[in-house]
Structure formats: structure tokens, C-alpha cells
Amino acid sequence: MRGTRSAVGAPAADDPAPAPAGATDPVPGSADAGAVRGVSGPWAGALALGSGCALLGAFPPYGQWWLAPVGVAMLALAVAGRRARHGALLGLLHGGAFFVPLLHWTGLYVGAFPWLLLAASQTVFLVLLGAVGPWAWRRPALLPPLTAALWVGQEALRSRLPFGGFPWGRLAFSQEDAPTLRLASLGGAPLVTFAVALAGGLLALAVLRAAARPRRRAGPALAAAGAVAVMLLGAAVPLRSPGGPEVTVAVVQGNVPRLGLDFNAQRRAVLDNHVRATLDLARRVEGGRTPRPDLVVWPENSSDIDPLRNPDARAEIDRAARAIGVPILVGAVLEGPGDKLRNAGIVWDPAAGPGATYVKQHPVPFAEYVPFRSFARKVSAQVDLVRHDFAAGDRPGVLRVGPATVGDVICFEVAYDGLVRATVTGGAGLLVVQTNNATFGMSAESAQQLAMVRLRAVEHGRPAVMASTTGVSATVTHTGRVTAETALFTEDVLVRALRPGGTSTVATSTGPAAESLACGIGVVGLLAAAVRRPRRAFAIRGRSAAEGDDA
């Protein structure tokens, strides 16, 4: 900085000022010709890094949801007026500052390489966002909706690519305690993301206008007020109460012998823990100390010994089911087909034994199966920690468990819009997430996953249950409120009365419509920016380079 200039603001003199050192000038005829001149390179880099840190603060364990639009605004300001390659570099800084710490739990027991590789694969999509971000500034008045659309678009890509995608860290999943959460009932996670990014775009527009015309306060104030209004708008969305008959659900968290990858080295101990906890529950029920449940939910991997082939495992689960006297949804690893395995939820009846089964449809690449194993082995020998690939199921997890029809998804599947929605359109009135978080230690992974469960409950107007081997396990109402929650790495049982839903929300009925509409807005907006030249150029730092009307 020199003289009386500031990093973001106007010069003291009234005459047009030259671009500051390091600022990016609009290049006529280039894809990067924008309606603004951006901040200098070091300030842009600091903004990009800060935007990633701000976005990180919106997610558990920090949970400061209001930081999400701030992070979006900071990235938008960082890329303003820059060339695509510079925007891509800023997207890289943002993505690294966000995903590397957000996903650190993936490397707790397998080392830094898989963790950093996953973070890098997700950062690629933020690089793309940074590259196209400057185009949004070519028409500043369109900046907020185009910013929102581009964020939805990159999340849509990231949820599908590669190998079926990895939607962790979507803006929507940071809003578990925010008014914007209720918007999920209208358009699911994409609409929540759109609202958060729209607010961020409005904040960036407020800064732009304040810097370009410091004496004109109405425009910046109006844009900032619009950002606040968007973030509060969801509070006005009504949520219809489920009308189904009340059911009492017991969630058993049996815990594991030890933390880390070898938690299931004593597979029988894990099964025994869940059997013992269920038998203790049955004794409390018989003694009148606990309400009798209508169904019991065990977590993913509660029986890593195939109970359909191993008579001892089958006998133990039979014993637990007969003692409690109601069906148990058992998370089990099943052998076959061939040398493959299946990650399944089995309805275990106290009289008839194993019945309807759901097989996980989206096994996690490099954790439950290894794509291109021979090639991957040359990169890291750790791929062989996955000794057998898991086969994918081909049917939604709609299961009748006692008096309730549940929609079962397993572990990370809760992050995928279509997998959860398919259970609800298939008739599920209660959402169930069976998960195993033993390999993520005392990290925030469980809390981040619970935030997704809370959004799904609001999105589909149904209560939800999260059952974990080690915690966090929880019960959630249709409003996203957590009514019971366990601690990490403890044995515990939750028993709560829940009322299944029977009607469809707008989000359930329309499915991916909100996402498709937002992506369409993004495509049209980028095309409009490409063919239309701005009437004037605003400078975030310094005066405009040309005279004309305000944007």
C-alpha cells in the first residue's frame, strides 16, 4: 500500500487513480475482461486463504454457520477482475485451506497420503470455481445469483465425480443450526447452498459498491441487508409435522474394543458388545425402567462376522432379538458374491430370524473397494488394506421393521441426495443412518455426519436416527432438532418416541429440480457474461478506470 490507499477502498483524491501494483486490469477481448479491477496479488491470496478458513469455521466442530456466506464473499472478492489462471490459483488456495483441515480425520490411521490425496481431489472443483469466478464480475448486478449458481454447480459435479463423487463439505451441510436449514424442505441441499452463496455474493457486491462509490451508501447498505435477509428467510418456511402413529425406537451403540483400523480385529467382541447392550436394554424394559421399543437399530459393522453363514454369530443375534422381543435392524458384513463382500442392513425378527436386507449402494472408493487396484498399488501399498472389494447393492433401503417403514442408508450415503430421497419416495416414514466411525478417532467426522442427518430430516419431513458403533448416535426430529445424542467411544442406548412422516415435502416431490435450475442459471449467466461487455469498470481498490453509470 502507498499514500492514502487501502487494500479495499477508494483513493483520497477525486481524480481517477492508476491501478495499484499487482492489480489485474481488464483485458479487452479476453475471457477475464471484467467489470472490476481486483485487489493486488498478495491481498487476493490472503483473501482466498481467509475464505477457506472462514468456510471451515462454519462446519463442525466450530459450527459458526454465519461464516459460510462470509467465506463465499471473500473468495468472490479475491477473484474479481483476474484472469482465469489467476482465479484458478486462488481457488486452489481456498480449497486447500478448507479441505485439508476439514478432512484430516481421513488420515488419522492411514497416514497423510490418502488424506491429502482426497483433499486435493476435492480442491480441483474449487480450482474450477476460481477459474470461472471472474466472469461473474462482468455484470456486477448479476454477481449474487451467478455466484450462487456456480457454487451449486461445483457441488453437483463434486457429488458425482470421480467414482460417484464425494459431497462432503457442501455449504448446505454447514447450516445445521441456521435459519437456512428450513429451506431444505423446499429444495434440499442445493437450495440451501444456493441461499448461502447468494448471501455471500450480496456481501461481495456490498463491498464492491462501497469501494467504488464510498460516498454513496445506499447501494452497499441495500446489498448487505439483502444478504442478511436471505440468511434469515428460511425461518419463515413452515414445516409440516409428521402425522404417522408414534413408534418407540431404541438405538444401540455397543462401542468397539479399541480405536483405529484394527477395531474389528476382535470382530466377535464388537458383536458381543451390541448383544450385551441389547440384553441390558431388555432387562430394563422388563423392570419397567425403560419404555418398550417397537424396533431396535444397530449400527453399521455391528456384526462383521457374516451371521447368515456363521452359526455362532446368528445364535447371538437371535438371543438379543428374542430377549428384546422386537425386530432389530442389524448392520452386518455379508460374504459374496464370489470373493467380494456386502455392507448390509438386515431386519432380524425375534421369531423368524433374518429377513429383508439392504445392501449399501455406494461403497466408498479406496475404502470399501479399490478402483484400478494394480495401478493404485504402484502409488501406495496401503490400498491392500482393503483385502476384499465390496459389491454395490441395486435397491433403495426401504425396509419394514416392526410397525415402521424405514429408509436405511449406510454411513457416507447420507451425503448423497438421490440415495436418501429414493427411500422416501419408496415409502419410508423414518430415516435411518447406520454408520461406523471407529476409524476416525475423536475427530469431528461424526458431528459433520450428524449435520447431514439433520438436513435430511428437514428435507424430507421425517424424523431420523443415526446409529454409530462408537458415536455419535442420535435421534432427530423433522425440524432437524437433536432430541438425544451419545458421546464418542462409549457404550450407550437411546430410546425415543418418534412420529414417522407420511406426506412429501416440496423437496421430496421435485427431487433434483432445484439443483438443475441453479445449474441452468449458472450456464446462462456465464454465456451472458461472455457475450456482453460491461459499461464501466469498477475498482475494488481505487477508482474506476472508466466513467459511466453505476452497476
C-alpha positions as CSV (number, residue, x, y, z in Angstrom):
1,M,0.0,0.0,0.0
2,R,1.1,3.6,-0.7
3,G,-0.1,7.0,0.2
4,T,-3.7,7.1,1.4
5,R,-4.9,4.0,-0.5
6,S,-6.3,1.0,1.4
7,A,-6.5,-2.6,0.4
8,V,-10.2,-2.4,-0.3
9,G,-11.5,1.1,-0.9
10,A,-11.1,4.3,-2.9
11,P,-8.2,6.7,-3.1
12,A,-8.5,10.0,-1.3
13,A,-8.1,12.0,-4.5
14,D,-11.0,12.7,-6.8
15,D,-9.1,12.1,-10.0
16,P,-9.1,8.6,-11.5
17,A,-6.2,6.7,-10.0
18,P,-4.0,4.3,-11.8
19,A,-4.3,0.6,-11.0
20,P,-2.4,-0.4,-7.8
21,A,0.7,-2.5,-8.1
22,G,-0.3,-6.1,-8.6
23,A,-3.9,-5.3,-9.6
24,T,-5.4,-7.1,-12.5
25,D,-6.5,-4.9,-15.4
26,P,-9.5,-6.0,-17.5
27,V,-8.0,-7.4,-20.8
28,P,-10.2,-6.4,-23.7
29,G,-11.5,-9.4,-25.6
30,S,-10.2,-11.9,-23.1
31,A,-12.3,-14.3,-21.0
32,D,-11.2,-12.4,-18.0
33,A,-12.3,-8.9,-19.0
34,G,-14.4,-8.0,-16.1
35,A,-16.5,-5.2,-14.7
36,V,-14.0,-4.6,-11.8
37,R,-10.3,-4.3,-11.2
38,G,-9.3,-6.6,-8.5
39,V,-7.1,-6.2,-5.4
40,S,-3.4,-6.7,-5.7
41,G,-2.0,-10.2,-5.8
42,P,-0.9,-10.5,-2.2
43,W,-4.2,-9.3,-0.9
44,A,-6.1,-11.6,-3.3
45,G,-4.1,-14.6,-2.0
46,A,-4.8,-13.5,1.6
47,L,-8.5,-13.3,0.8
48,A,-8.5,-16.7,-0.8
49,L,-6.8,-18.3,2.2
50,G,-9.0,-16.5,4.6
51,S,-12.1,-17.6,2.7
52,G,-11.2,-21.2,3.1
53,C,-10.6,-20.7,6.8
54,A,-13.9,-18.9,7.2
55,L,-15.7,-21.7,5.4
56,L,-14.0,-24.2,7.7
57,G,-15.3,-22.3,10.7
58,A,-18.9,-22.8,9.6
59,F,-18.6,-26.6,9.9
60,P,-18.4,-28.8,13.0
61,P,-16.6,-28.8,15.3
62,Y,-16.7,-25.0,15.1
63,G,-20.3,-24.6,13.9
64,Q,-20.3,-20.9,13.2
65,W,-22.8,-21.2,10.3
66,W,-22.7,-17.4,9.6
67,L,-19.1,-17.7,8.4
68,A,-20.2,-19.7,5.3
69,P,-21.5,-16.6,3.3
70,V,-18.5,-14.7,4.6
71,G,-16.2,-17.3,3.1
72,V,-18.1,-17.2,-0.2
73,A,-17.9,-13.4,-0.3
74,M,-14.1,-13.4,0.4
75,L,-13.4,-15.8,-2.5
76,A,-15.6,-13.8,-4.8
77,L,-13.6,-10.6,-3.9
78,A,-10.3,-12.4,-4.3
79,V,-11.1,-13.5,-7.9
80,A,-12.6,-10.2,-9.0
81,G,-11.1,-8.9,-12.2
82,R,-8.5,-11.6,-12.5
83,R,-7.5,-13.8,-15.3
84,A,-8.8,-17.4,-15.3
85,R,-5.5,-18.9,-14.5
86,H,-5.1,-16.5,-11.5
87,G,-8.6,-17.3,-10.4
88,A,-7.8,-21.0,-10.6
89,L,-4.7,-20.4,-8.3
90,L,-6.9,-18.5,-5.8
91,G,-9.4,-21.4,-5.9
92,L,-6.5,-23.7,-5.1
93,L,-5.6,-21.7,-2.1
94,H,-9.2,-21.6,-0.9
95,G,-9.7,-25.3,-1.5
96,G,-6.5,-26.2,0.3
97,A,-7.3,-24.0,3.3
98,F,-10.7,-25.6,3.5
99,F,-10.5,-29.3,2.6
100,V,-7.1,-30.1,4.2
101,P,-8.2,-29.4,7.8
102,L,-11.9,-30.4,7.1
103,L,-10.9,-33.9,6.0
104,H,-7.9,-34.5,8.4
105,W,-9.8,-37.4,10.0
106,T,-9.4,-39.5,6.9
107,G,-5.7,-39.8,7.6
108,L,-5.7,-40.5,11.4
109,Y,-4.8,-44.1,11.0
110,V,-3.7,-44.5,7.4
111,G,-1.2,-41.6,7.1
112,A,-1.1,-38.3,5.3
113,F,-1.0,-39.5,1.7
114,P,-4.7,-40.7,1.4
115,W,-5.9,-37.7,3.4
116,L,-4.0,-35.2,1.2
117,L,-4.9,-37.0,-2.0
118,L,-8.6,-36.8,-1.1
119,A,-8.3,-33.1,-0.2
120,A,-6.6,-32.5,-3.5
121,S,-9.2,-34.3,-5.5
122,Q,-11.9,-32.1,-3.9
123,T,-9.9,-28.9,-4.3
124,V,-9.9,-29.5,-8.1
125,F,-13.5,-28.4,-8.1
126,L,-12.7,-25.2,-6.2
127,V,-9.9,-24.6,-8.8
128,L,-12.6,-24.7,-11.5
129,L,-14.8,-22.4,-9.5
130,G,-12.0,-19.9,-9.1
131,A,-11.2,-20.1,-12.8
132,V,-14.8,-19.1,-13.9
133,G,-15.4,-16.8,-10.9
134,P,-14.1,-13.7,-12.6
135,W,-16.8,-14.0,-15.3
136,A,-19.4,-13.3,-12.6
137,W,-18.0,-9.9,-12.1
138,R,-18.5,-8.8,-15.7
139,R,-22.1,-7.8,-14.8
140,P,-21.9,-6.9,-11.1
141,A,-25.6,-6.7,-10.7
142,L,-25.8,-10.4,-11.7
143,L,-23.0,-11.3,-9.3
144,P,-25.1,-12.7,-6.4
145,P,-27.3,-15.1,-8.4
146,L,-24.4,-16.2,-10.6
147,T,-22.2,-16.8,-7.6
148,A,-24.9,-18.9,-6.0
149,A,-25.4,-20.9,-9.2
150,L,-21.7,-21.6,-9.7
151,W,-21.4,-22.9,-6.1
152,V,-24.3,-25.3,-6.7
153,G,-22.8,-26.3,-9.9
154,Q,-19.4,-27.2,-8.5
155,E,-21.1,-29.1,-5.7
156,A,-23.2,-31.0,-8.2
157,L,-20.0,-32.1,-10.1
158,R,-18.2,-32.9,-6.8
159,S,-21.1,-35.1,-5.8
160,R,-20.8,-37.2,-8.9
161,L,-17.1,-37.2,-9.9
162,P,-14.9,-39.2,-9.7
163,F,-16.1,-42.7,-8.8
164,G,-19.6,-41.4,-7.9
165,G,-18.3,-38.3,-6.1
166,F,-17.7,-37.2,-2.5
167,P,-20.2,-34.5,-1.4
168,W,-18.5,-33.8,2.0
169,G,-18.2,-30.1,2.8
170,R,-21.2,-28.8,0.8
171,L,-22.3,-25.3,2.0
172,A,-25.7,-26.8,3.0
173,F,-24.0,-29.1,5.5
174,S,-22.7,-26.2,7.5
175,Q,-26.2,-24.9,8.2
176,E,-27.5,-27.3,10.8
177,D,-28.3,-24.6,13.3
178,A,-29.1,-21.8,10.9
179,P,-32.5,-20.4,9.7
180,T,-31.5,-21.5,6.2
181,L,-31.8,-25.2,7.2
182,R,-35.6,-25.0,6.7
183,L,-35.1,-24.2,3.1
184,A,-34.1,-27.8,2.7
185,S,-37.8,-28.7,2.8
186,L,-38.3,-26.7,-0.4
187,G,-35.2,-27.6,-2.5
188,G,-33.0,-29.9,-0.5
189,A,-29.3,-29.3,0.0
190,P,-28.9,-27.5,-3.4
191,L,-31.4,-24.7,-2.4
192,V,-29.6,-24.3,1.0
193,T,-26.3,-24.0,-0.8
194,F,-27.8,-21.5,-3.3
195,A,-29.1,-19.3,-0.5
196,V,-25.8,-19.3,1.4
197,A,-23.8,-18.5,-1.7
198,L,-26.4,-15.9,-2.8
199,A,-25.9,-14.1,0.6
200,G,-22.1,-14.3,0.0
201,G,-22.5,-12.8,-3.4
202,L,-24.6,-9.9,-2.0
203,L,-21.9,-9.3,0.6
204,A,-19.2,-9.1,-2.1
205,L,-21.4,-6.7,-4.1
206,A,-21.8,-4.5,-1.0
207,V,-18.0,-4.3,-0.6
208,L,-17.6,-3.6,-4.4
209,R,-20.1,-0.7,-4.3
210,A,-18.7,0.7,-1.1
211,A,-15.2,0.7,-2.6
212,A,-16.2,2.1,-5.9
213,R,-18.5,4.9,-4.6
214,P,-17.7,5.5,-0.9
215,R,-20.0,8.5,-0.7
216,R,-23.0,6.5,-1.9
217,R,-24.0,4.4,1.0
218,A,-27.5,3.3,-0.1
219,G,-26.3,0.7,-2.6
220,P,-23.9,-1.1,-0.2
221,A,-26.3,-1.0,2.6
222,L,-29.1,-2.5,0.5
223,A,-26.8,-5.3,-0.7
224,A,-25.7,-6.1,2.8
225,A,-29.3,-6.0,4.1
226,G,-30.2,-8.4,1.3
227,A,-27.5,-10.8,2.4
228,V,-28.9,-10.8,6.0
229,A,-32.5,-11.2,4.7
230,V,-31.5,-14.2,2.6
231,M,-29.9,-15.9,5.6
232,L,-33.0,-15.3,7.7
233,L,-35.6,-16.1,5.1
234,G,-35.7,-19.8,6.0
235,A,-37.1,-19.0,9.4
236,A,-40.4,-18.2,7.7
237,V,-40.7,-21.6,6.0
238,P,-43.3,-23.7,7.7
239,L,-42.5,-27.4,8.4
240,R,-45.5,-29.8,8.5
241,S,-45.5,-32.1,11.4
242,P,-45.4,-35.9,10.6
243,G,-48.8,-37.5,11.0
244,G,-47.9,-41.1,11.4
245,P,-48.5,-43.2,14.5
246,E,-45.8,-42.8,17.1
247,V,-43.1,-45.5,17.3
248,T,-40.5,-46.0,20.0
249,V,-37.0,-46.6,18.6
250,A,-34.0,-47.9,20.5
251,V,-30.6,-47.1,19.1
252,V,-27.8,-49.3,20.4
253,Q,-24.2,-48.0,20.4
254,G,-22.1,-51.0,21.6
255,N,-18.7,-49.4,21.2
256,V,-15.5,-51.2,20.0
257,P,-12.5,-52.8,21.8
258,R,-10.1,-50.2,20.5
259,L,-9.7,-47.1,18.3
260,G,-8.2,-47.3,14.9
261,L,-8.1,-49.5,11.9
262,D,-7.8,-52.7,13.9
263,F,-11.1,-52.0,15.8
264,N,-12.5,-55.1,14.2
265,A,-9.5,-57.4,14.9
266,Q,-11.8,-58.6,17.6
267,R,-14.9,-58.9,15.5
268,R,-16.6,-61.1,17.9
269,A,-16.1,-58.5,20.7
270,V,-17.9,-55.9,18.6
271,L,-20.8,-58.2,18.1
272,D,-20.8,-59.2,21.8
273,N,-20.9,-55.5,22.8
274,H,-24.1,-54.9,20.9
275,V,-25.7,-58.1,22.1
276,R,-24.8,-57.3,25.7
277,A,-26.2,-53.8,25.4
278,T,-29.4,-55.1,23.9
279,L,-29.8,-57.7,26.7
280,D,-29.3,-54.9,29.2
281,L,-31.9,-52.9,27.5
282,A,-34.3,-55.9,27.6
283,R,-33.7,-56.2,31.4
284,R,-34.5,-52.5,31.9
285,V,-37.7,-52.9,29.8
286,E,-38.8,-55.9,31.8
287,G,-38.1,-54.0,35.0
288,G,-40.2,-51.1,33.9
289,R,-37.3,-48.6,33.9
290,T,-37.3,-48.1,30.1
291,P,-40.2,-47.9,27.6
292,R,-40.5,-51.0,25.4
293,P,-39.2,-50.2,21.9
294,D,-41.1,-51.1,18.8
295,L,-37.8,-51.6,16.9
296,V,-34.1,-51.6,17.6
297,V,-31.3,-50.2,15.4
298,W,-27.8,-51.5,15.5
299,P,-25.1,-49.6,13.6
300,E,-23.0,-50.5,10.5
301,N,-20.5,-53.3,11.2
302,S,-22.1,-54.3,14.4
303,S,-21.6,-57.9,13.1
304,D,-18.6,-58.1,10.9
305,I,-19.0,-61.9,11.1
306,D,-21.5,-62.9,8.5
307,P,-24.5,-64.1,10.6
308,L,-26.0,-65.8,7.6
309,R,-23.0,-68.2,7.4
310,N,-21.7,-68.3,11.0
311,P,-24.0,-70.2,13.3
312,D,-22.4,-68.6,16.5
313,A,-23.0,-65.1,15.3
314,R,-26.5,-66.0,14.2
315,A,-27.2,-67.5,17.6
316,E,-26.1,-64.4,19.5
317,I,-28.2,-62.1,17.4
318,D,-31.2,-64.5,17.8
319,R,-30.7,-64.3,21.5
320,A,-30.7,-60.5,21.6
321,A,-33.8,-60.3,19.3
322,R,-35.7,-62.8,21.4
323,A,-34.8,-61.0,24.6
324,I,-36.0,-57.6,23.5
325,G,-38.9,-59.1,21.6
326,V,-38.9,-56.7,18.6
327,P,-37.1,-56.6,15.3
328,I,-33.5,-55.4,15.2
329,L,-32.0,-53.7,12.2
330,V,-28.5,-55.3,12.2
331,G,-25.5,-53.8,10.4
332,A,-23.6,-56.7,9.0
333,V,-20.8,-57.7,6.6
334,L,-22.0,-60.5,4.3
335,E,-19.8,-62.7,2.2
336,G,-20.3,-62.9,-1.5
337,P,-20.9,-62.8,-4.4
338,G,-17.7,-64.6,-5.1
339,D,-14.7,-63.2,-3.2
340,K,-16.5,-59.9,-2.6
341,L,-18.3,-58.7,0.4
342,R,-21.5,-56.7,1.0
343,N,-22.2,-54.0,3.6
344,A,-25.8,-54.6,4.6
345,G,-28.6,-53.8,7.0
346,I,-30.7,-56.9,7.9
347,V,-34.1,-56.9,9.5
348,W,-33.8,-59.6,12.3
349,D,-37.1,-60.8,13.6
350,P,-37.3,-62.3,17.1
351,A,-39.2,-65.3,15.8
352,A,-38.3,-65.7,12.1
353,G,-34.7,-64.5,12.2
354,P,-33.1,-62.7,9.3
355,G,-35.4,-61.2,6.7
356,A,-35.4,-58.2,4.4
357,T,-31.9,-56.9,3.6
358,Y,-30.5,-53.6,2.3
359,V,-27.1,-53.7,0.6
360,K,-25.1,-50.4,0.5
361,Q,-25.4,-49.0,-3.0
362,H,-22.4,-46.6,-2.8
363,P,-19.3,-48.3,-1.5
364,V,-16.6,-45.9,-0.7
365,P,-13.7,-46.0,-3.3
366,F,-10.3,-46.8,-1.8
367,A,-12.0,-47.7,1.5
368,E,-14.5,-50.4,0.6
369,Y,-13.3,-51.2,-2.9
370,V,-10.2,-50.2,-4.9
371,P,-10.6,-49.0,-8.5
372,F,-7.7,-49.9,-10.8
373,R,-6.1,-51.9,-7.9
374,S,-3.0,-52.9,-9.8
375,F,-2.2,-49.3,-10.7
376,A,-3.2,-47.9,-7.3
377,R,-0.8,-50.4,-5.7
378,K,2.1,-48.7,-7.5
379,V,1.1,-45.4,-5.9
380,S,0.6,-46.7,-2.4
381,A,0.8,-50.2,-0.9
382,Q,-1.9,-49.1,1.6
383,V,-4.6,-50.0,-1.0
384,D,-4.1,-53.6,0.0
385,L,-5.5,-52.8,3.5
386,V,-8.8,-53.3,1.6
387,R,-8.4,-57.0,1.1
388,H,-11.8,-57.7,-0.5
389,D,-13.8,-55.3,-2.6
390,F,-17.4,-54.6,-1.5
391,A,-20.1,-55.2,-4.1
392,A,-22.7,-52.5,-4.5
393,G,-26.4,-53.0,-4.0
394,D,-29.0,-52.0,-6.6
395,R,-32.1,-51.3,-4.5
396,P,-33.1,-48.4,-2.1
397,G,-33.1,-49.3,1.6
398,V,-36.8,-49.4,2.1
399,L,-37.4,-51.9,4.9
400,R,-40.3,-52.8,7.1
401,V,-39.0,-53.0,10.7
402,G,-41.8,-53.8,13.1
403,P,-44.5,-51.1,12.8
404,A,-42.4,-48.7,10.8
405,T,-41.1,-48.5,7.2
406,V,-37.6,-47.2,7.5
407,G,-35.4,-45.7,4.8
408,D,-31.9,-47.1,5.5
409,V,-28.7,-45.6,4.2
410,I,-25.3,-46.7,5.4
411,C,-22.5,-44.3,6.5
412,F,-21.4,-41.8,3.9
413,E,-24.5,-42.5,1.8
414,V,-26.4,-39.8,3.8
415,A,-24.4,-37.2,1.9
416,Y,-26.0,-38.2,-1.5
417,D,-29.3,-36.6,-2.3
418,G,-30.7,-39.3,-4.6
419,L,-29.9,-42.2,-2.3
420,V,-31.8,-40.7,0.6
421,R,-34.7,-39.4,-1.5
422,A,-35.2,-42.9,-3.1
423,T,-36.0,-44.4,0.3
424,V,-38.7,-41.7,1.0
425,T,-40.3,-42.0,-2.4
426,G,-40.3,-45.7,-1.8
427,G,-42.5,-45.3,1.2
428,A,-40.1,-44.8,4.2
429,G,-41.5,-42.7,7.1
430,L,-38.4,-42.9,9.3
431,L,-34.9,-42.2,8.1
432,V,-32.1,-44.4,9.5
433,V,-28.4,-43.9,9.0
434,Q,-26.2,-46.9,10.1
435,T,-22.6,-45.9,10.4
436,N,-19.3,-46.9,11.8
437,N,-17.0,-44.1,12.9
438,A,-14.4,-46.1,14.8
439,T,-11.6,-45.4,12.3
440,F,-11.9,-41.6,12.7
441,G,-11.0,-41.4,16.3
442,M,-12.1,-38.5,18.4
443,S,-12.4,-36.2,15.4
444,A,-15.3,-34.1,14.2
445,E,-16.3,-36.6,11.5
446,S,-19.3,-37.9,13.4
447,A,-20.5,-34.3,14.1
448,Q,-20.2,-33.4,10.4
449,Q,-22.2,-36.5,9.5
450,L,-24.9,-35.7,12.1
451,A,-25.2,-32.3,10.4
452,M,-26.2,-34.1,7.2
453,V,-28.7,-36.3,9.0
454,R,-30.3,-33.2,10.5
455,L,-30.6,-31.6,7.0
456,R,-32.1,-34.8,5.6
457,A,-34.8,-34.9,8.3
458,V,-35.9,-31.4,7.3
459,E,-35.6,-32.0,3.6
460,H,-38.0,-35.0,3.7
461,G,-40.1,-34.0,6.7
462,R,-39.3,-37.2,8.6
463,P,-37.6,-38.0,11.9
464,A,-34.2,-39.5,11.6
465,V,-31.9,-41.9,13.5
466,M,-28.2,-42.1,13.4
467,A,-26.7,-45.3,14.8
468,S,-23.0,-45.5,15.2
469,T,-20.7,-48.2,16.6
470,T,-18.7,-45.6,18.6
471,G,-20.7,-42.4,18.4
472,V,-22.1,-40.0,17.7
473,S,-25.5,-41.8,17.7
474,A,-28.6,-39.5,17.8
475,T,-32.3,-39.1,17.2
476,V,-33.5,-36.1,15.2
477,T,-37.0,-34.6,14.7
478,H,-38.4,-33.5,11.4
479,T,-37.3,-30.0,12.2
480,G,-33.7,-31.0,12.5
481,R,-33.6,-30.8,16.3
482,V,-31.5,-33.4,18.1
483,T,-33.5,-34.9,20.9
484,A,-30.9,-37.4,22.1
485,E,-27.2,-37.8,21.5
486,T,-24.4,-40.1,22.7
487,A,-20.8,-39.4,23.5
488,L,-17.9,-40.8,21.4
489,F,-16.4,-44.2,22.3
490,T,-18.9,-45.1,25.0
491,E,-21.5,-47.9,25.3
492,D,-25.0,-46.3,25.3
493,V,-28.6,-46.9,24.3
494,L,-31.0,-44.2,23.2
495,V,-34.8,-44.8,23.5
496,R,-37.0,-42.2,22.0
497,A,-40.6,-42.0,20.6
498,L,-40.7,-40.7,17.1
499,R,-43.6,-40.0,14.7
500,P,-42.9,-41.2,11.1
501,G,-43.8,-38.9,8.2
502,G,-46.3,-39.8,5.5
503,T,-46.5,-36.8,3.3
504,S,-44.0,-35.4,0.8
505,T,-42.2,-32.1,1.1
506,V,-41.6,-29.9,-1.9
507,A,-38.0,-31.1,-1.9
508,T,-39.1,-34.8,-2.0
509,S,-41.6,-34.2,-4.7
510,T,-39.4,-32.2,-7.0
511,G,-36.1,-34.1,-6.4
512,P,-33.2,-32.6,-8.3
513,A,-35.2,-29.7,-9.8
514,A,-33.6,-27.1,-7.6
515,E,-30.1,-28.3,-8.5
516,S,-30.9,-28.4,-12.2
517,L,-32.4,-24.9,-12.2
518,A,-29.4,-23.5,-10.4
519,C,-27.0,-25.2,-12.8
520,G,-29.1,-23.8,-15.7
521,I,-28.8,-20.3,-14.2
522,G,-25.1,-20.7,-14.0
523,V,-24.7,-21.8,-17.6
524,V,-26.9,-19.0,-18.9
525,G,-25.2,-16.4,-16.7
526,L,-21.7,-17.4,-17.9
527,L,-22.9,-17.3,-21.5
528,A,-24.4,-13.8,-20.9
529,A,-21.1,-12.7,-19.3
530,A,-19.2,-14.0,-22.3
531,V,-21.2,-12.1,-25.0
532,R,-21.9,-8.8,-23.2
533,R,-19.4,-6.2,-22.4
534,P,-19.7,-4.1,-19.2
535,R,-20.5,-0.4,-19.5
536,R,-17.9,0.6,-16.9
537,A,-15.1,-0.9,-14.9
538,F,-15.2,-0.6,-11.1
539,A,-12.1,-0.9,-9.0
540,I,-12.3,-2.7,-5.7
541,R,-9.1,-0.9,-4.8
542,G,-9.0,2.5,-6.3
543,R,-11.3,4.4,-8.6
544,S,-12.9,3.1,-11.8
545,A,-10.9,3.0,-15.0
546,A,-13.8,4.4,-17.0
547,E,-16.6,6.8,-16.4
548,G,-20.3,5.6,-16.8
549,D,-23.4,4.5,-14.9
550,D,-23.3,2.6,-11.7
551,A,-23.7,-1.1,-11.9
